Amino acid sequence: MMEHILRHMAGYGFDQAVVTLHTLPGAIRSYFGRGPWHGIDLDYSTEVEPLGTAGSVSLAARGWSE
């Protein structure tokens, strides 16, 4: 599913994305790498403890400038 979404994003011109992770972060990072992955540079925000519905997004936003 994630691969499908990233390909779709690339088709619309996205060139960077932050991926929030909790389950299997090592496997996902290993598979996708940092990029460019089909033209998208990937960054990861790993949620060590569950932070709730918007918690992972809030955690990722701390390092996002635009």
All heavy atoms as a GROMACS GRO file, in nm:
protein
  508
    1MET      N    1   0.082  -0.118   0.000
    1MET     CA    2   0.000   0.000   0.000
    1MET      C    3   0.088   0.126   0.000
    1MET      O    4   0.061   0.219  -0.074
    1MET     CB    5  -0.093  -0.002   0.121
    1MET     CG    6  -0.188   0.115   0.128
    1MET     SD    7  -0.292   0.146  -0.018
    1MET     CE    8  -0.405   0.014  -0.009
    2MET      N    9   0.191   0.125   0.085
    2MET     CA   10   0.277   0.243   0.092
    2MET      C   11   0.347   0.268  -0.041
    2MET      O   12   0.359   0.382  -0.086
    2MET     CB   13   0.380   0.226   0.204
    2MET     CG   14   0.465   0.346   0.227
    2MET     SD   15   0.566   0.322   0.375
    2MET     CE   16   0.703   0.426   0.335
    3GLU      N   17   0.391   0.162  -0.105
    3GLU     CA   18   0.456   0.176  -0.235
    3GLU      C   19   0.360   0.238  -0.336
    3GLU      O   20   0.397   0.327  -0.413
    3GLU     CB   21   0.504   0.040  -0.284
    3GLU     CG   22   0.586   0.046  -0.409
    3GLU     CD   23   0.651  -0.087  -0.443
    3GLU    OE1   24   0.658  -0.176  -0.357
    3GLU    OE2   25   0.695  -0.099  -0.558
    4HIS      N   26   0.238   0.193  -0.337
    4HIS     CA   27   0.136   0.247  -0.427
    4HIS      C   28   0.116   0.397  -0.402
    4HIS      O   29   0.110   0.476  -0.496
    4HIS     CB   30   0.005   0.170  -0.409
    4HIS     CG   31  -0.110   0.230  -0.484
    4HIS    ND1   32  -0.125   0.216  -0.620
    4HIS    CD2   33  -0.213   0.307  -0.441
    4HIS    CE1   34  -0.234   0.282  -0.658
    4HIS    NE2   35  -0.289   0.336  -0.551
    5ILE      N   36   0.104   0.435  -0.277
    5ILE     CA   37   0.082   0.577  -0.243
    5ILE      C   38   0.201   0.662  -0.284
    5ILE      O   39   0.184   0.770  -0.341
    5ILE     CB   40   0.053   0.591  -0.092
    5ILE    CG1   41  -0.084   0.530  -0.060
    5ILE    CG2   42   0.059   0.738  -0.049
    5ILE    CD1   43  -0.112   0.513   0.087
    6LEU      N   44   0.323   0.613  -0.259
    6LEU     CA   45   0.442   0.690  -0.297
    6LEU      C   46   0.453   0.705  -0.449
    6LEU      O   47   0.488   0.812  -0.499
    6LEU     CB   48   0.568   0.626  -0.240
    6LEU     CG   49   0.585   0.640  -0.089
    6LEU    CD1   50   0.702   0.554  -0.041
    6LEU    CD2   51   0.604   0.785  -0.049
    7ARG      N   52   0.421   0.602  -0.524
    7ARG     CA   53   0.421   0.612  -0.670
    7ARG      C   54   0.318   0.716  -0.717
    7ARG      O   55   0.342   0.794  -0.809
    7ARG     CB   56   0.392   0.477  -0.735
    7ARG     CG   57   0.505   0.380  -0.728
    7ARG     CD   58   0.464   0.248  -0.797
    7ARG     NE   59   0.554   0.143  -0.767
    7ARG     CZ   60   0.666   0.117  -0.836
    7ARG    NH1   61   0.697   0.190  -0.940
    7ARG    NH2   62   0.743   0.015  -0.801
    8HIS      N   63   0.202   0.713  -0.653
    8HIS     CA   64   0.096   0.809  -0.686
    8HIS      C   65   0.144   0.952  -0.656
    8HIS      O   66   0.124   1.042  -0.737
    8HIS     CB   67  -0.029   0.774  -0.606
    8HIS     CG   68  -0.152   0.842  -0.651
    8HIS    ND1   69  -0.214   0.812  -0.770
    8HIS    CD2   70  -0.226   0.939  -0.593
    8HIS    CE1   71  -0.322   0.888  -0.784
    8HIS    NE2   72  -0.330   0.966  -0.677
    9MET      N   73   0.206   0.971  -0.541
    9MET     CA   74   0.258   1.103  -0.505
    9MET      C   75   0.362   1.150  -0.606
    9MET      O   76   0.361   1.267  -0.647
    9MET     CB   77   0.319   1.099  -0.364
    9MET     CG   78   0.218   1.087  -0.253
    9MET     SD   79   0.295   1.063  -0.090
    9MET     CE   80   0.390   1.213  -0.072
   10ALA      N   81   0.452   1.060  -0.646
   10ALA     CA   82   0.555   1.096  -0.744
   10ALA      C   83   0.492   1.140  -0.875
   10ALA      O   84   0.539   1.233  -0.940
   10ALA     CB   85   0.650   0.978  -0.767
   11GLY      N   86   0.383   1.076  -0.914
   11GLY     CA   87   0.313   1.112  -1.036
   11GLY      C   88   0.253   1.252  -1.032
   11GLY      O   89   0.231   1.314  -1.136
   12TYR      N   90   0.229   1.301  -0.912
   12TYR     CA   91   0.176   1.436  -0.895
   12TYR      C   92   0.285   1.538  -0.864
   12TYR      O   93   0.257   1.651  -0.828
   12TYR     CB   94   0.068   1.439  -0.786
   12TYR     CG   95  -0.066   1.394  -0.836
   12TYR    CD1   96  -0.106   1.263  -0.821
   12TYR    CD2   97  -0.151   1.483  -0.901
   12TYR    CE1   98  -0.229   1.220  -0.869
   12TYR    CE2   99  -0.273   1.442  -0.950
   12TYR     CZ  100  -0.312   1.311  -0.933
   12TYR     OH  101  -0.434   1.269  -0.982
   13GLY      N  102   0.410   1.496  -0.874
   13GLY     CA  103   0.521   1.589  -0.861
   13GLY      C  104   0.579   1.606  -0.722
   13GLY      O  105   0.665   1.691  -0.702
   14PHE      N  106   0.534   1.528  -0.626
   14PHE     CA  107   0.595   1.536  -0.493
   14PHE      C  108   0.739   1.489  -0.503
   14PHE      O  109   0.769   1.390  -0.570
   14PHE     CB  110   0.520   1.448  -0.392
   14PHE     CG  111   0.390   1.507  -0.346
   14PHE    CD1  112   0.274   1.488  -0.419
   14PHE    CD2  113   0.383   1.580  -0.229
   14PHE    CE1  114   0.154   1.540  -0.378
   14PHE    CE2  115   0.263   1.633  -0.186
   14PHE     CZ  116   0.148   1.614  -0.261
   15ASP      N  117   0.831   1.561  -0.436
   15ASP     CA  118   0.970   1.519  -0.440
   15ASP      C  119   1.028   1.492  -0.301
   15ASP      O  120   1.145   1.460  -0.288
   15ASP     CB  121   1.055   1.620  -0.515
   15ASP     CG  122   1.053   1.758  -0.452
   15ASP    OD1  123   0.989   1.778  -0.347
   15ASP    OD2  124   1.119   1.848  -0.509
   16GLN      N  125   0.946   1.507  -0.198
   16GLN     CA  126   0.989   1.471  -0.064
   16GLN      C  127   0.870   1.432   0.022
   16GLN      O  128   0.758   1.477  -0.002
   16GLN     CB  129   1.066   1.585   0.003
   16GLN     CG  130   0.991   1.715   0.016
   16GLN     CD  131   1.078   1.823   0.078
   16GLN    OE1  132   1.179   1.794   0.139
   16GLN    NE2  133   1.037   1.947   0.063
   17ALA      N  134   0.896   1.346   0.120
   17ALA     CA  135   0.789   1.301   0.209
   17ALA      C  136   0.849   1.261   0.343
   17ALA      O  137   0.963   1.217   0.350
   17ALA     CB  138   0.715   1.182   0.148
   18VAL      N  139   0.771   1.279   0.447
   18VAL     CA  140   0.807   1.230   0.580
   18VAL      C  141   0.712   1.115   0.610
   18VAL      O  142   0.590   1.129   0.600
   18VAL     CB  143   0.792   1.340   0.688
   18VAL    CG1  144   0.820   1.282   0.827
   18VAL    CG2  145   0.886   1.456   0.658
   19VAL      N  146   0.769   1.001   0.647
   19VAL     CA  147   0.691   0.882   0.677
   19VAL      C  148   0.692   0.861   0.828
   19VAL      O  149   0.800   0.854   0.888
   19VAL     CB  150   0.750   0.759   0.605
   19VAL    CG1  151   0.669   0.635   0.636
   19VAL    CG2  152   0.760   0.783   0.455
   20THR      N  153   0.575   0.854   0.888
   20THR     CA  154   0.569   0.827   1.031
   20THR      C  155   0.562   0.676   1.052
   20THR      O  156   0.486   0.608   0.986
   20THR     CB  157   0.447   0.895   1.097
   20THR    OG1  158   0.327   0.847   1.039
   20THR    CG2  159   0.454   1.046   1.079
   21LEU      N  160   0.646   0.627   1.142
   21LEU     CA  161   0.659   0.483   1.163
   21LEU      C  162   0.635   0.445   1.309
   21LEU      O  163   0.673   0.518   1.399
   21LEU     CB  164   0.800   0.436   1.125
   21LEU     CG  165   0.845   0.460   0.982
   21LEU    CD1  166   0.991   0.421   0.968
   21LEU    CD2  167   0.759   0.381   0.886
   22HIS      N  168   0.575   0.331   1.328
   22HIS     CA  169   0.566   0.270   1.459
   22HIS      C  170   0.589   0.120   1.446
   22HIS      O  171   0.676   0.065   1.509
   22HIS     CB  172   0.430   0.297   1.525
   22HIS     CG  173   0.416   0.231   1.659
   22HIS    ND1  174   0.491   0.269   1.768
   22HIS    CD2  175   0.339   0.129   1.700
   22HIS    CE1  176   0.459   0.193   1.871
   22HIS    NE2  177   0.368   0.106   1.832
   23THR      N  178   0.513   0.055   1.362
   23THR     CA  179   0.524  -0.089   1.342
   23THR      C  180   0.628  -0.121   1.235
   23THR      O  181   0.624  -0.063   1.126
   23THR     CB  182   0.388  -0.147   1.301
   23THR    OG1  183   0.292  -0.111   1.400
   23THR    CG2  184   0.393  -0.297   1.287
   24LEU      N  185   0.720  -0.209   1.266
   24LEU     CA  186   0.824  -0.256   1.172
   24LEU      C  187   0.906  -0.143   1.109
   24LEU      O  188   0.929  -0.142   0.987
   24LEU     CB  189   0.762  -0.342   1.063
   24LEU     CG  190   0.689  -0.467   1.109
   24LEU    CD1  191   0.619  -0.534   0.992
   24LEU    CD2  192   0.784  -0.564   1.177
   25PRO      N  193   0.952  -0.046   1.186
   25PRO     CA  194   1.026   0.065   1.125
   25PRO      C  195   1.152   0.020   1.052
   25PRO      O  196   1.184   0.075   0.946
   25PRO     CB  197   1.059   0.156   1.244
   25PRO     CG  198   1.052   0.070   1.364
   25PRO     CD  199   0.948  -0.034   1.333
   26GLY      N  200   1.222  -0.080   1.106
   26GLY     CA  201   1.344  -0.127   1.040
   26GLY      C  202   1.318  -0.188   0.903
   26GLY      O  203   1.391  -0.163   0.808
   27ALA      N  204   1.212  -0.265   0.894
   27ALA     CA  205   1.179  -0.330   0.766
   27ALA      C  206   1.138  -0.226   0.662
   27ALA      O  207   1.178  -0.236   0.545
   27ALA     CB  208   1.065  -0.430   0.787
   28ILE      N  209   1.064  -0.127   0.703
   28ILE     CA  210   1.020  -0.023   0.609
   28ILE      C  211   1.137   0.061   0.564
   28ILE      O  212   1.154   0.088   0.444
   28ILE     CB  213   0.908   0.062   0.672
   28ILE    CG1  214   0.783  -0.025   0.692
   28ILE    CG2  215   0.878   0.185   0.587
   28ILE    CD1  216   0.674   0.038   0.774
   29ARG      N  217   1.223   0.102   0.657
   29ARG     CA  218   1.343   0.180   0.620
   29ARG      C  219   1.434   0.099   0.528
   29ARG      O  220   1.491   0.153   0.433
   29ARG     CB  221   1.420   0.221   0.745
   29ARG     CG  222   1.356   0.330   0.825
   29ARG     CD  223   1.440   0.354   0.950
   29ARG     NE  224   1.373   0.440   1.043
   29ARG     CZ  225   1.416   0.561   1.076
   29ARG    NH1  226   1.524   0.611   1.022
   29ARG    NH2  227   1.348   0.634   1.162
   30SER      N  228   1.448  -0.028   0.556
   30SER     CA  229   1.534  -0.113   0.474
   30SER      C  230   1.480  -0.124   0.332
   30SER      O  231   1.556  -0.120   0.235
   30SER     CB  232   1.543  -0.252   0.538
   30SER     OG  233   1.616  -0.339   0.457
   31TYR      N  234   1.351  -0.139   0.318
   31TYR     CA  235   1.290  -0.156   0.186
   31TYR      C  236   1.294  -0.026   0.104
   31TYR      O  237   1.331  -0.026  -0.012
   31TYR     CB  238   1.145  -0.204   0.199
   31TYR     CG  239   1.078  -0.227   0.065
   31TYR    CD1  240   1.100  -0.345  -0.006
   31TYR    CD2  241   0.995  -0.131   0.009
   31TYR    CE1  242   1.041  -0.366  -0.129
   31TYR    CE2  243   0.935  -0.152  -0.115
   31TYR     CZ  244   0.959  -0.270  -0.183
   31TYR     OH  245   0.900  -0.289  -0.305
   32PHE      N  246   1.254   0.084   0.165
   32PHE     CA  247   1.241   0.210   0.091
   32PHE      C  248   1.368   0.295   0.092
   32PHE      O  249   1.387   0.376   0.002
   32PHE     CB  250   1.124   0.293   0.146
   32PHE     CG  251   0.990   0.237   0.112
   32PHE    CD1  252   0.920   0.161   0.204
   32PHE    CD2  253   0.934   0.258  -0.012
   32PHE    CE1  254   0.796   0.107   0.173
   32PHE    CE2  255   0.809   0.204  -0.045
   32PHE     CZ  256   0.742   0.129   0.048
   33GLY      N  257   1.452   0.281   0.192
   33GLY     CA  258   1.572   0.364   0.200
   33GLY      C  259   1.537   0.511   0.221
   33GLY      O  260   1.424   0.545   0.258
   34ARG      N  261   1.633   0.597   0.198
   34ARG     CA  262   1.610   0.741   0.215
   34ARG      C  263   1.577   0.809   0.082
   34ARG      O  264   1.537   0.923   0.080
   34ARG     CB  265   1.731   0.807   0.277
   34ARG     CG  266   1.747   0.770   0.424
   34ARG     CD  267   1.843   0.861   0.493
   34ARG     NE  268   1.799   0.998   0.499
   34ARG     CZ  269   1.729   1.052   0.598
   34ARG    NH1  270   1.692   0.978   0.698
   34ARG    NH2  271   1.697   1.179   0.597
   35GLY      N  272   1.600   0.744  -0.025
   35GLY     CA  273   1.567   0.803  -0.153
   35GLY      C  274   1.691   0.851  -0.225
   35GLY      O  275   1.801   0.836  -0.176
   36PRO      N  276   1.672   0.904  -0.343
   36PRO     CA  277   1.536   0.918  -0.394
   36PRO      C  278   1.474   0.783  -0.431
   36PRO      O  279   1.541   0.698  -0.487
   36PRO     CB  280   1.551   1.006  -0.516
   36PRO     CG  281   1.693   0.991  -0.560
   36PRO     CD  282   1.771   0.956  -0.436
   37TRP      N  283   1.351   0.768  -0.393
   37TRP     CA  284   1.273   0.649  -0.425
   37TRP      C  285   1.169   0.693  -0.527
   37TRP      O  286   1.076   0.766  -0.493
   37TRP     CB  287   1.208   0.592  -0.299
   37TRP     CG  288   1.146   0.458  -0.322
   37TRP    CD1  289   1.208   0.337  -0.310
   37TRP    CD2  290   1.013   0.430  -0.364
   37TRP    NE1  291   1.121   0.236  -0.343
   37TRP    CE2  292   1.000   0.292  -0.376
   37TRP    CE3  293   0.903   0.510  -0.394
   37TRP    CZ2  294   0.883   0.231  -0.416
   37TRP    CZ3  295   0.787   0.450  -0.434
   37TRP    CH2  296   0.777   0.310  -0.444
   38HIS      N  297   1.190   0.658  -0.652
   38HIS     CA  298   1.105   0.703  -0.763
   38HIS      C  299   1.092   0.855  -0.762
   38HIS      O  300   0.985   0.910  -0.785
   38HIS     CB  301   0.967   0.636  -0.758
   38HIS     CG  302   0.972   0.490  -0.790
   38HIS    ND1  303   0.966   0.442  -0.918
   38HIS    CD2  304   0.987   0.382  -0.710
   38HIS    CE1  305   0.975   0.310  -0.916
   38HIS    NE2  306   0.989   0.271  -0.790
   39GLY      N  307   1.203   0.923  -0.731
   39GLY     CA  308   1.206   1.069  -0.734
   39GLY      C  309   1.164   1.136  -0.604
   39GLY      O  310   1.160   1.258  -0.597
   40ILE      N  311   1.134   1.060  -0.500
   40ILE     CA  312   1.091   1.118  -0.373
   40ILE      C  313   1.198   1.091  -0.267
   40ILE      O  314   1.234   0.976  -0.242
   40ILE     CB  315   0.957   1.059  -0.325
   40ILE    CG1  316   0.847   1.088  -0.426
   40ILE    CG2  317   0.920   1.116  -0.189
   40ILE    CD1  318   0.712   1.028  -0.388
   41ASP      N  319   1.250   1.199  -0.207
   41ASP     CA  320   1.341   1.184  -0.094
   41ASP      C  321   1.257   1.156   0.029
   41ASP      O  322   1.162   1.229   0.059
   41ASP     CB  323   1.423   1.312  -0.073
   41ASP     CG  324   1.528   1.330  -0.180
   41ASP    OD1  325   1.588   1.230  -0.222
   41ASP    OD2  326   1.550   1.445  -0.221
   42LEU      N  327   1.290   1.050   0.100
   42LEU     CA  328   1.213   1.010   0.216
   42LEU      C  329   1.287   1.041   0.345
   42LEU      O  330   1.408   1.025   0.354
   42LEU     CB  331   1.184   0.860   0.211
   42LEU     CG  332   1.104   0.810   0.092
   42LEU    CD1  333   1.094   0.658   0.095
   42LEU    CD2  334   0.966   0.872   0.092
   43ASP      N  335   1.212   1.088   0.443
   43ASP     CA  336   1.262   1.104   0.578
   43ASP      C  337   1.165   1.029   0.668
   43ASP      O  338   1.048   1.011   0.632
   43ASP     CB  339   1.267   1.252   0.615
   43ASP     CG  340   1.356   1.278   0.735
   43ASP    OD1  341   1.425   1.184   0.781
   43ASP    OD2  342   1.357   1.392   0.785
   44TYR      N  343   1.212   0.986   0.783
   44TYR     CA  344   1.129   0.904   0.871
   44TYR      C  345   1.119   0.965   1.009
   44TYR      O  346   1.215   1.022   1.060
   44TYR     CB  347   1.189   0.763   0.884
   44TYR     CG  348   1.200   0.690   0.754
   44TYR    CD1  349   1.316   0.693   0.678
   44TYR    CD2  350   1.092   0.620   0.703
   44TYR    CE1  351   1.325   0.626   0.557
   44TYR    CE2  352   1.100   0.552   0.582
   44TYR     CZ  353   1.217   0.556   0.510
   44TYR     OH  354   1.226   0.490   0.391
   45SER      N  355   1.002   0.953   1.068
   45SER     CA  356   0.979   0.992   1.206
   45SER      C  357   0.927   0.868   1.277
   45SER      O  358   0.819   0.818   1.244
   45SER     CB  359   0.876   1.105   1.212
   45SER     OG  360   0.846   1.138   1.346
   46THR      N  361   1.006   0.817   1.373
   46THR     CA  362   0.969   0.694   1.441
   46THR      C  363   0.904   0.723   1.576
   46THR      O  364   0.962   0.792   1.659
   46THR     CB  365   1.092   0.604   1.460
   46THR    OG1  366   1.149   0.578   1.332
   46THR    CG2  367   1.054   0.472   1.524
   47GLU      N  368   0.786   0.670   1.592
   47GLU     CA  369   0.709   0.684   1.715
   47GLU      C  370   0.741   0.564   1.803
   47GLU      O  371   0.695   0.452   1.777
   47GLU     CB  372   0.560   0.688   1.676
   47GLU     CG  373   0.463   0.699   1.785
   47GLU     CD  374   0.320   0.694   1.733
   47GLU    OE1  375   0.299   0.667   1.613
   47GLU    OE2  376   0.230   0.717   1.813
   48VAL      N  377   0.822   0.584   1.907
   48VAL     CA  378   0.865   0.474   1.994
   48VAL      C  379   0.749   0.424   2.080
   48VAL      O  380   0.726   0.306   2.093
   48VAL     CB  381   0.984   0.516   2.082
   48VAL    CG1  382   1.026   0.404   2.175
   48VAL    CG2  383   1.100   0.560   1.995
   49GLU      N  384   0.675   0.516   2.138
   49GLU     CA  385   0.556   0.484   2.217
   49GLU      C  386   0.435   0.542   2.145
   49GLU      O  387   0.445   0.651   2.089
   49GLU     CB  388   0.564   0.544   2.357
   49GLU     CG  389   0.676   0.488   2.441
   49GLU     CD  390   0.681   0.552   2.579
   49GLU    OE1  391   0.580   0.611   2.622
   49GLU    OE2  392   0.786   0.543   2.643
   50PRO      N  393   0.320   0.476   2.148
   50PRO     CA  394   0.202   0.529   2.082
   50PRO      C  395   0.167   0.669   2.133
   50PRO      O  396   0.159   0.692   2.253
   50PRO     CB  397   0.092   0.429   2.118
   50PRO     CG  398   0.163   0.303   2.149
   50PRO     CD  399   0.294   0.345   2.210
   51LEU      N  400   0.150   0.762   2.040
   51LEU     CA  401   0.123   0.901   2.075
   51LEU      C  402  -0.019   0.943   2.043
   51LEU      O  403  -0.051   1.061   2.050
   51LEU     CB  404   0.223   0.993   2.003
   51LEU     CG  405   0.370   0.970   2.036
   51LEU    CD1  406   0.458   1.055   1.947
   51LEU    CD2  407   0.397   0.998   2.183
   52GLY      N  408  -0.103   0.851   2.000
   52GLY     CA  409  -0.241   0.886   1.968
   52GLY      C  410  -0.257   0.918   1.820
   52GLY      O  411  -0.161   0.914   1.742
   53THR      N  412  -0.377   0.953   1.782
   53THR     CA  413  -0.412   0.973   1.642
   53THR      C  414  -0.323   1.074   1.570
   53THR      O  415  -0.270   1.047   1.464
   53THR     CB  416  -0.559   1.017   1.630
   53THR    OG1  417  -0.640   0.919   1.693
   53THR    CG2  418  -0.600   1.032   1.485
   54ALA      N  419  -0.304   1.192   1.626
   54ALA     CA  420  -0.223   1.294   1.560
   54ALA      C  421  -0.084   1.307   1.622
   54ALA      O  422  -0.006   1.391   1.581
   54ALA     CB  423  -0.294   1.428   1.566
   55GLY      N  424  -0.054   1.224   1.720
   55GLY     CA  425   0.074   1.233   1.787
   55GLY      C  426   0.192   1.210   1.696
   55GLY      O  427   0.293   1.280   1.703
   56SER      N  428   0.183   1.111   1.608
   56SER     CA  429   0.294   1.083   1.518
   56SER      C  430   0.314   1.196   1.417
   56SER      O  431   0.426   1.229   1.382
   56SER     CB  432   0.272   0.951   1.444
   56SER     OG  433   0.157   0.956   1.364
   57VAL      N  434   0.207   1.259   1.376
   57VAL     CA  435   0.217   1.372   1.284
   57VAL      C  436   0.281   1.491   1.355
   57VAL      O  437   0.366   1.560   1.300
   57VAL     CB  438   0.078   1.409   1.226
   57VAL    CG1  439   0.087   1.534   1.141
   57VAL    CG2  440   0.022   1.293   1.147
   58SER      N  441   0.241   1.514   1.479
   58SER     CA  442   0.300   1.622   1.558
   58SER      C  443   0.449   1.598   1.578
   58SER      O  444   0.529   1.691   1.568
   58SER     CB  445   0.229   1.631   1.693
   58SER     OG  446   0.290   1.727   1.774
   59LEU      N  447   0.488   1.474   1.605
   59LEU     CA  448   0.628   1.440   1.622
   59LEU      C  449   0.706   1.467   1.494
   59LEU      O  450   0.813   1.524   1.496
   59LEU     CB  451   0.641   1.293   1.661
   59LEU     CG  452   0.782   1.238   1.682
   59LEU    CD1  453   0.849   1.307   1.800
   59LEU    CD2  454   0.777   1.088   1.704
   60ALA      N  455   0.650   1.430   1.381
   60ALA     CA  456   0.717   1.452   1.251
   60ALA      C  457   0.726   1.599   1.219
   60ALA      O  458   0.825   1.645   1.162
   60ALA     CB  459   0.642   1.378   1.141
   61ALA      N  460   0.626   1.677   1.256
   61ALA     CA  461   0.622   1.821   1.223
   61ALA      C  462   0.730   1.899   1.296
   61ALA      O  463   0.769   2.006   1.250
   61ALA     CB  464   0.485   1.877   1.257
   62ARG      N  465   0.780   1.848   1.405
   62ARG     CA  466   0.885   1.919   1.479
   62ARG      C  467   1.010   1.943   1.396
   62ARG      O  468   1.079   2.041   1.413
   62ARG     CB  469   0.922   1.842   1.606
   62ARG     CG  470   0.812   1.839   1.707
   62ARG     CD  471   0.852   1.761   1.830
   62ARG     NE  472   0.733   1.735   1.909
   62ARG     CZ  473   0.725   1.643   2.002
   62ARG    NH1  474   0.828   1.566   2.027
   62ARG    NH2  475   0.614   1.626   2.069
   63GLY      N  476   1.038   1.854   1.302
   63GLY     CA  477   1.156   1.868   1.219
   63GLY      C  478   1.125   1.917   1.078
   63GLY      O  479   1.211   1.919   0.993
   64TRP      N  480   1.004   1.958   1.053
   64TRP     CA  481   0.961   1.997   0.918
   64TRP      C  482   0.951   2.148   0.910
   64TRP      O  483   0.884   2.210   0.991
   64TRP     CB  484   0.826   1.932   0.892
   64TRP     CG  485   0.783   1.937   0.750
   64TRP    CD1  486   0.695   2.024   0.696
   64TRP    CD2  487   0.827   1.854   0.643
   64TRP    NE1  488   0.681   1.998   0.563
   64TRP    CE2  489   0.759   1.896   0.528
   64TRP    CE3  490   0.917   1.748   0.635
   64TRP    CZ2  491   0.780   1.835   0.404
   64TRP    CZ3  492   0.935   1.689   0.512
   64TRP    CH2  493   0.867   1.732   0.399
   65SER      N  494   1.014   2.209   0.814
   65SER     CA  495   1.014   2.355   0.805
   65SER      C  496   0.915   2.409   0.704
   65SER      O  497   0.883   2.527   0.706
   65SER     CB  498   1.155   2.407   0.774
   65SER     OG  499   1.199   2.356   0.649
   66GLU      N  500   0.870   2.328   0.608
   66GLU     CA  501   0.776   2.377   0.508
   66GLU      C  502   0.664   2.277   0.490
   66GLU      O  503   0.678   2.164   0.500
   66GLU     CB  504   0.844   2.400   0.374
   66GLU     CG  505   0.943   2.512   0.380
   66GLU     CD  506   1.003   2.540   0.245
   66GLU    OE1  507   0.934   2.522   0.143
   66GLU    OE2  508   1.117   2.581   0.239
   0.00000   0.00000   0.00000
